[in-house]
Amino acid sequence: MSIAQDLRKLAEGLQRSDRLPVVFLGHGSPMNAIEDNDYSRSWTKLGETLPRPQAILVVSAHWMTRGSTLVNVSAMPQTIHDFYGFPQQLFDLQYPAPGAPDVAKEVVSILASHPAEGGETWGLDHGAWSVLKFLYPGADVPVFQLSIDMTKDLPHHVEIGQALRALRDRGVLILGSGNVVHNLRAVRWDKGAAAWDWAEEFDALFADRLGAGDIDTLADRGKLGKLLQMAHPSVDHYLPALTVAGAADARDSLLFMTDDIDLGSVSMRSFVYY
């Protein structure tokens, strides 16, 4: 199915519901923020289809904490350029969206038992702004980030999504940004290089289990075994996908987008629950 057909299907589904969708985008290389490619074009088209939320909550692979979940409650989150060795054009990019302090503080309360804390030491890292600039290019929708606690195992991050699910009925778009497969040690730099077999296998397993609603398997290291270790030497890019899956429920339909493997070992698979 083409991206145009995908988005028509999504638009039809959104017209039947007052709930906001929940979105996971495989953001890949920071260069996607300044390149005209299949990924950036798909994000632009998705942004043209999505409703305008009252606020956006972003769970990015690039805000990792240990021992607690942090919520950015600042009124004007800074644009963070959390990378090096890239063109100056990337460092010049700004995404000056306002924060959503009131909603963010409510999220702190919702997640109090996890535990969660509010703070202003973060902003919008490239996992957030590199895709938001295509979804909402005017940077005029309030946005704030939620960290991923790297001391907690996979089921915890599903539970975070479940706890946040009700926000969808209150005008909040939950956006996860990471990659279903992310192994930078195994990157193949040759343009058009074939994907590793294990990358394709994990990506296909993820899509199959997600489509079946089997989130328990996707959050079970024992069932995923060595394949998870190969796809994710560190699970930072995987956890936002689990949080997004947790924020969905049985009423949702699932739509996959941009399901190819980039650089041999980075899945660009994206998906939307609506």
N, C-alpha and C positions, 0 to 999 in steps of 0.2 A: 504494500500500500504506500502511495506517495505521501510526502509531507502535506501536500494540499488536501488530499483525501483524509488524512489523519486529523487535520485541524478542522475540516468541515464536520467530521464526526464529533470532535470535541465541542465545537460551538453548539451543535444540536443538543448535546448532553447538558451543557451549561445552561441552556435556555429553559431546561426542565427543573432546575434546582436553584434555590436561593443560597445554598452553601457554596463557599469558595472551594476551588480545587486545592489539592496539595501536590506540589511539583518537586521532582528531583531532576537536576541537570548535571550531566557529565561535563565538567568544565574544561578538563584537559589542560593544555599548555596556556600560559598567560598570553601567548601570541594570538590566540583566538579573539582576544579583546580588540585587536587592531587589524585583523585580517578579514577579508571578504571570502568566506568559505562556507561549506555546507553547514557547519555547526552554527556559525554566527547568523547565517540567513535563517536557519530553523528557529533560533531564539527570537529573532525579529518577528517572524511570522507567528510564533507562539504568543509574543507580547501583544500582537494585534488582535489575537483571539481571546486572551484572558480578560476577565472583568477588571475594573479598577478597584483595588482593595482600599480599605481604610488604613491599613498598615501591613507591612511585610515583616515576617519573622524569618531570619535566615540562619540555617544550621550549616556552617561551612567546615570543610575538612581542615581549614588553615587556622582555626582558633582552638587550640588544644590546651586543656587545663588538667590539673591533677588534684583530686580530692574533693572537688566541688564543680558544679555547673554554674558558670557565670553568665549574667545577662547584662548587656550594655544598656544603660538607662540614660545615656547622654542625650541632650537636646539636639546636638549637631555632630554626629559621628564623623571622625576624620577618615579620609581615604588612605588606606595603608598599602604601601607598595612592598609587599613581603616576598621579594625575590631579588635576584641580582644577575648580572650578565646579559640583560635584555636591552633592546633599543631604548633610547631616551624617550621616544614617543610614548612608551608604556608608562614611564615614570612621570610624564607630564599629564597623564589622564587623571581627572578628578571626577568623583561622583558625589556632588554636594547635596544629597538628599537629607531632609531633616530626620531626626530621631523620633521615637514614639515613647517618651518617658513613662507616660501613664500606663500604656499597655505593657511595656517592659516590666514595670514594677508589679503589675498584676501577675505576669508570668513568674516572677520571683516567688510570689505567694502561692501560685498553683504548684510550683515545683519545690516548695519548702522542705518536703520530706526526702528530697533526692540526694543531697541538699542543693539548693540554689542560692546565689547571692547576686545582688546588683552591684554594678561598678561602672566607671567611666574610663577605664584604662585602655579599652580597645576601641575599634571603630568598624570600618568596613574593609575587610581584607580582599585580596583579589578573587578568592572563591565566591565572594558576594558581588563586588562591583563589576567584575568581568562579564557576568551574565546579566546583571540588572541593567546595565547600560543599553542592552538590546531589548529587554522586556519592557522597561519603562524609561526610555531615553531622556525624558524631561527631568529626571531625578526629583520629581515632585510628589512622590508617595512616601510617607514616613516609613523608615526601615530601621531595624535593630537586629543585632546578632545574639545568638545563643551558643555557648561554647560546648565542646565535647569533652567529657571527663574521661581521660585515657586510663584511669585506674579502674573503671567499671567495665565489665564484660558485655558481650553483645546484647543479651536480653534487656539490660538496663536502658539501652538507647531506644529499643522498641517501646519500652514503658514510658520514656520521655514523650515520644510521639502520641501515645495513647492518652497521656495526661493533658496534652495540648489540643487534642482533637476538637473540643468544644469551641475553640477559638474560630474555627472555620465558619461557624454560624453567627459570628459577630464581626465579620468583615476583615478577618486577618488571613492573609495568604501565607501559608507555611511553605518555605522554599528550602530544599536541601541541595547542597552543591558539593560534589566530590567525584568519584569514579567507581563504577561497579568492579572494574579491574584496574589496579594501579601498582605497577612494579617498575619503578624507574631504573632499577638495576639491570633490567632486561630490555630496555628500550633499543629498538632498531632504528637508527637514524636515517637509513636510506629511504628516500621518498617512495611510498608505495610498497614498503617492505611487508611481507606476510606476517600475520599474527602468529604468535606461539600457540601450539595446540592447547596447552593448559589454559591460556587466556581465553580462547574460544570456548573451551569446555566449561570454565567457571562462569563466563558470561551467559552461556546457554542454560546452565543449571540455575543461575539466578533468575533468569527470565521465566523459566519453566515453573519454578517454585513460587515466584511472585504471582504469576498468572493463576496458579492453583490456590492462592491464598495461604500457602504453607510458610508462614513467616517463622514458625518455630524451627524449621530446618535451617533457614537462612541465618538464624541467631544461635545455632548450635555448632560450636567448634568441632565437637566430636563427629558429627555427621558430615561436616564439610571437609574435615581431615586435612591432608597435606595440600589439597587443591587450594584451600583458603590461604595457606602459608605462601604458596607460589604466586597467587593473585594479589596478595596483600602482605608483604613483609612487615608493614605496619598497617593497622586497620583504620587509620585516620580518614582515608577517603571512602571507606566502606560504611562507617557509622552513620553519616547523614542519610544514606539510603535506607537504613533500618529505622531511623526516626521518622522519615517520611512514610514508610510502610506502616509504622505504628499509628500514624495519624489518620489512616484510612479505616474504613469499616465495610461491612457486608453490603451496604447500600451503594458503594462506589463502583464505577466502571474503571477499567485500567487501560491506558493507552501508552504504547511504547513509541519512542522517537529515536532517531540517529543511533542506530544499534551497531555501528561498526567499531572495529578495534584500530586505534591510531598508534603509530610508532611501534607496532608489534605487541605492546603490553599495556596499553591504556584504553579501556573500554569507554566509548563516548555515549553509551546507552543512556537515554533519558526516559523518564516516564511521568505520567500525570494520572492522578486519581481524581475522578469527578463524578 
